[in-house]
Amino acid sequence: MKELCMELSLDIPAEGVDLFCHIMTEIGSLGVIVEDRPLDTFHPPDPDVFKAASYQVKAYFPPADDPEQLREAIRDQLIWLAAIIPDLSSTVPDLRTVRHEDWAENWKQHFTTLRIGPRLVVRPSWENFQADKGDAVVTLDPGMAFGTGTHGTTRLCLEALARRFEQPPPPGSVLDVGTGSGILAIAAAALGARRVVACDIDQEACRTAADNSRANGVEEQIEITDLPLDQIAGTFQVVLANILAEENIRLAPRLVEKLAEDGLLILSGILLEKEALVKNTFRHYNLSGPEISHQDEWSCLAYRKKA
């Protein structure tokens, strides 16, 4: 008999996708799939389109003895999220029963081997890949779409990180704030960082990051912690914060404090419409930049700490 699971399909405003995925995992989701939204590369994106954009998100849950109880749990979370995410509906559609294999195979359509820069490669374990000499390979089996490198915010961070490691001298220490799957920390270790600290307030995220670091053989290089930023010792040559714009703003003093002199601060998880708010916050610190890159509706800001 084929293993079954329950599928929840909702349209989620762009600014709420990551938070929604996180909350669904918190209440027991096996995994989440976010639709791809292709861009017309021959025309500049319209900010008003991005502001209104929503994504179809599918969350998968184990079979429930009482589906109505699961729907109530989802409804409670949607009511809470609707208070902070404009245009999010708190109405829960009917859950659909699907074969486990169906959604698991969908992951393989959305996550294939990805080369970022001259050396960094992110690959799923199910794909055959012949590494070139000098390649830094990160292998992941996804549990969350934005933890694989396919989500715009993660991709932008990986690109900025890979560029930094191509500039001599390569950074020896990296702090990954809000590590999630651990992909950024693992990439930093694979690229050659001797000391990597990956922090997250979510203990389940810490466990996932630890599992992924062991699977990649870099667990000796990465310290995973749920300590707050002000309790993490030392400064770092690279600080990564792939978190929401509001969190980048709230944590600004701590992020800058953890950055070594001439260090690189990479901020992502920032919607285009909120880019100016983040820039306005960080212009008050002793930083040069930012160097700005975009993908889909997301911004990534990279700063250097002045001497």
N, C-alpha and C positions, 0 to 999 in steps of 0.2 A: 504493500500500500504506500502511495506517495505521501511524503510529509507535507502537511498543509500549513499555511499561515494566513493571517488576516491583513488585508491591504486597506489603508486609509489614504485617500487622494484628495488634496485640497489645493486651492490657489492661494499662495502666500505672497504678500507685498515684498518687494525685493529687500527692503531694509530689515525684514523680520525672518528671512530664510535661515540664517545661521542659528539664531536664537530658537526658532521653532524646531530645527533639527536636534539641537541640544536637549530641549525639553522633552521631545518624543523619546530620545534615548534614555532620559532620566526615568520615564515611566514604563520602560520595558521594551522599546522598539528594538528589533533585531538589526535594523538598518534603514537608511533613508536614501532615496534617489531624488535628485533635483534635475528637472528637465534642462537640456541645453537650449540657449536662445541665440541663434546665429545673428551676426551683425552684417550689414551691407558695408563692405570696406571701401566702397566708392563714394560714400556720402558720410559726412561727419554726423555723429550721433546727436540727436535732439535731447537736450537735458530734460525737457518736459516729458518725453517718452520714458526716460529712465526713472523720473520721479514717480510715474504712474505704473511702472512695470511690475508685473507679478509673475511668479513662477509656479508651475505645477509641481508639487512636492508629494511624493508617495512614501509613506512610512509603513513598515511591516512589523507585525506583532505575532507572537506565538498564538496558536489556537486558544480561545478563551472558553472556559466552562460557562461563563456568563457574559456574552458579548455586550449586553446593555451596561454592565458594570464598567467594562473597558471604555465604552462610549462616554459614560459619565466622567471617568477620569480624564479623558481627552477633552471633554467639554469644560471641565474645571480649569484646565490649563489654557484653553483658548479664551475663556472669559478673562483670565488674568493677562494674557498676552494682548488681547484686544484693547486693553486700557493703555498700553504703551506703544502699540503698532497701529497707526492710522489705517483704516480701510480693511482691517482684518476681521472677517466674520467669525463669530463664535458658534455658528451652526455646524454641527458634526454630521457629515453625510453617513449613509449606511456603510458598514465595513464589508468588503468583498473577500470571499475565501478564494485563495489562489494556491497553486503548488509552490512549495519552497523553491524548487528548481527554477520556476519561471522568473522570480525576482532576482534570484542569485545570478542567473544568466544575464539579466539586464545590466548588472554591474559590469560585466565583461564588455558590453557595448559602450559603456561610458568611460571606462578606465583602461587605457592601453599604454604601452611604453612611451614615455615622454622624455625627450632630450632637452635640457635647458643649459644653454651655453656650450662651451667646448668639452666639458668634462662631466657635468652632473646629469645623471639618468635616474628617473623614477619609473619603476616597473612593477606590474602585478606579478605575483608568484606563478600564475598559470601561463604566462607567456614565455616562450623561449627567447633568450636574448644573449647575443655574443658580445661581451664587453670589449671595447678597444683598450689598448694599453693606456693607463692613466685615468680611466673612467672611474668616477665616484658613483657607485650604484646604490640606490635606496630601493628596497623591495617592500611592498606593502600589500596586504589584503584589506580592502577598505571596509570600514564599518560606518563611516560618514563621508558623504560626497566631498565636503570641503576639507577633508583630511588627506586627500590623495594627490593634490597638485593640479587637479582639473578645475577646481573652483578658482575664480579670478583672483581673489585675495591671496590665496596660497601660492598661485602661480607667480604673481607679482613679487612676493617675498622671496621665492626661490630664485627668480631671475636676479633680483638685487643682491642676494647672498652669493650667487655664483659669480657675478661680476666682481664682487669684493675679493673673492679668493683668487681671481686672476690678476690682481694688482699686488705687486710686491711691497712690503713683506706680507704674506698671508696672515690673517688674524689668528691668534692662538687661543682666544677666549670668546665665547658666545653665550649670551643670555637669551632664552626663548620664553617670552612672557605669554601665557595662555597657550600652552604647547599642544593641547588637543591630542591628536593622533601621534604627536612627536615627530612629524615629518620634517619640520624645519631643523630641529635639534639633531636628528639623525643625518640630515643632509650636511649640516655643519661639521659633524664628526667625520663623515665619509670624505668630505673635502679636505680634512686635515686639522681641524681645531683640536687642540690638546685638552682644553677644559670647556665643557658645555654644561650649562645649568638650564634645565627645562622646568618651568613652574606652571602650576595650574591650581585654581581653587577647587576644582572638581576632582575628587579622589578617584573616580572611575576613569577620568581622562588620564590621570597619573598612572593608573594600572595599565591602560591601553598603551601609553607611551613607553612604559617599561617593557611590556611584551614585545612591542615593535623594535625597541632598541636591542633587545636580546636576539631577536630574529635576524637582525642585521649585523650582529657581532660587534656592536659599538657600546655595549653597556658599561664597559670600563671607562669610557670617555665622558659619559653623560650622567650627571646627577639629577635625579627627578625629585621634585619637592612640591609640597602644597604650602610652603611657608609664604607669608606676604613679602612683597618686594623689600620692605625696609629691614627684614631679618635675613636677607641673603647677603653673604659677605663678599666684599671686594667690588671691583669695577671690571668692565668687559670691553673688549675692542669692538664687538658688535652686539647691539641690543635689538632684538626683534620683538615687535608687538603686533601680531596679527589678531587684533581685537576690534570691537566696534569703535566708531569715532568718539562716542561719549566716554568710553573707557580710556582711550588714548588721552583725551583731555583731562579726565579725572586723575590719571596716573602720571601726568606730565612731569611733575617735580621728581618723582621717584625714578622714572625712566631716564631722565637726564642725569640724575645723581649716580645711576649705575653705569653710566657711559664713561669710559676712559678718555683721557685727552687724545684728540684726533680720532676718536672712535666713531663708528658709523651707527646711526640710529635709523632703523627701518620700521616705518609705521604703515599698517594696512588695515583692512576691514572697514575702509572709509568710503561711504557712498559719495559719488561726484558732488551731490548737492551739499554735502557736509565738509567738503575739502577745505573751503575757506575758513570754517570754524576751527579746524585743527591747525591750519597755518597761522591763524591769528593767535592761538594759544602759544604755539612754540616759537613765535617770533620774539617773545620776551626772554628767551634763554640764550645762552652763549653758544649759539649754533650757526653754522653756515649752511646755505641751501634754502629750500629743499630742492632736490632733484625729484621730479614728479613723473610717474608713469601711470598709464591707465589700461585697464582691460574690462570689457563689458561696462557695467555701471560703477566700477570700483576704482579707487585711487590708491596709490602707494607713494609715500613721501619719505625721502632719504635725506638725513641731515648728518653733518660732521660737527663734532665738538671742537670748538676753537681752543687754542692753547691759552 
